[in-house]
């Protein structure tokens, strides 16, 4: 688990901007369990090793639940399941996610 201090956050303004976006996604999905979506996201990442956010949303393409896949990956990332470039570059559809080193 990564613990960030106040100083860490102030030193990384990009991280703050990105997590404001992530917080909006998390808030929008707060009333959903998302177990199924998290399992599908995990299977996608396991099979491809690295995925872009647009691929995650694509799991729900053609349904009214596509945004919930975005919430699902952010919840899993918040729990420490995935690595991402969210700390380094602006959040976009091309933001990538992968399993953390040493994850099972």
C-alpha positions as CSV (number, residue, x, y, z in Angstrom):
1,X,0.0,0.0,0.0
2,X,1.2,3.5,-0.9
3,X,0.8,6.2,1.7
4,X,0.9,9.8,0.6
5,X,1.7,12.7,2.9
6,X,0.4,16.2,2.5
7,X,3.8,17.2,1.1
8,X,3.8,14.4,-1.4
9,X,0.4,15.7,-2.7
10,X,1.6,19.3,-3.0
11,X,4.7,18.2,-4.9
12,X,2.6,16.5,-7.5
13,X,-0.1,18.9,-8.9
14,X,-0.9,16.5,-11.8
15,X,-1.7,13.8,-9.3
16,X,-4.2,16.2,-7.6
17,X,-5.9,17.1,-10.9
18,X,-6.2,13.5,-11.9
19,X,-7.6,12.3,-8.6
20,X,-10.3,15.1,-8.8
21,X,-11.4,13.4,-12.0
22,X,-11.2,9.9,-10.4
23,X,-13.2,11.1,-7.4
24,X,-16.0,12.2,-9.7
25,X,-16.1,8.7,-11.2
26,X,-16.1,7.1,-7.8
27,X,-18.9,9.3,-6.5
28,X,-21.0,8.5,-9.5
29,X,-20.7,4.8,-8.8
30,X,-20.9,4.8,-5.1
31,X,-24.3,3.0,-5.0
32,X,-23.2,0.1,-7.2
33,X,-21.5,-3.1,-6.0
34,X,-19.5,-3.6,-9.2
35,X,-18.2,-7.1,-8.4
36,X,-19.0,-8.4,-11.9
37,X,-17.4,-5.3,-13.5
38,X,-14.2,-5.6,-11.3
39,X,-13.9,-9.3,-12.3
40,X,-14.2,-8.5,-16.0
41,X,-11.6,-5.6,-15.7
42,X,-9.2,-7.9,-13.8
43,X,-9.6,-10.6,-16.6
44,X,-8.9,-8.0,-19.3
45,X,-5.8,-6.7,-17.5
46,X,-4.6,-10.3,-16.8
47,X,-5.0,-11.2,-20.5
48,X,-3.4,-8.1,-22.0
49,X,-1.0,-7.1,-19.1
50,X,-1.6,-3.4,-19.8
51,X,-4.8,-1.7,-20.9
52,X,-5.9,1.8,-21.7
53,X,-8.9,3.4,-20.0
54,X,-10.9,3.4,-23.3
55,X,-10.4,-0.4,-23.4
56,X,-11.9,-0.7,-19.9
57,X,-14.9,1.3,-20.9
58,X,-15.2,-0.9,-24.0
59,X,-16.1,-3.8,-21.8
60,X,-19.6,-2.3,-21.4
61,X,-19.9,-1.0,-25.0
62,X,-23.5,-1.2,-26.1
63,X,-24.9,-1.4,-22.6
64,X,-26.1,1.3,-20.2
65,X,-23.4,0.2,-17.8
66,X,-20.2,1.2,-19.7
67,X,-19.3,3.9,-17.2
68,X,-19.5,1.4,-14.4
69,X,-16.4,-0.3,-15.8
70,X,-14.5,3.0,-15.3
71,X,-15.7,3.2,-11.7
72,X,-14.7,-0.5,-11.2
73,X,-11.1,0.1,-12.3
74,X,-10.8,3.1,-10.1
75,X,-12.1,1.3,-7.1
76,X,-9.6,-1.5,-7.7
77,X,-6.8,0.9,-8.2
78,X,-7.8,2.8,-5.0
79,X,-7.5,-0.6,-3.2
80,X,-4.0,-1.0,-4.6
81,X,-4.6,-3.6,-7.3
82,X,-3.2,-1.8,-10.3
83,X,-0.5,0.6,-11.4
84,X,-1.1,3.5,-13.7
85,X,0.4,6.5,-15.2
86,X,-2.2,8.7,-13.4
87,X,0.5,10.2,-11.2
88,X,2.6,11.4,-14.2
89,X,0.4,12.5,-17.1
90,X,-3.0,14.1,-17.5
91,X,-5.9,11.6,-17.2
92,X,-7.4,10.7,-20.6
93,X,-8.9,7.8,-22.5
94,X,-5.3,6.7,-23.1
95,X,-4.4,6.5,-19.4
96,X,-3.0,3.0,-18.8
97,X,-3.4,0.4,-16.1
98,X,-1.5,-2.8,-15.3
99,X,-1.2,-5.2,-12.5
100,X,1.3,-4.1,-9.8
101,X,4.6,-6.0,-9.7
102,X,4.2,-8.9,-7.3
103,X,0.4,-9.1,-7.6
104,X,-1.3,-12.4,-7.7
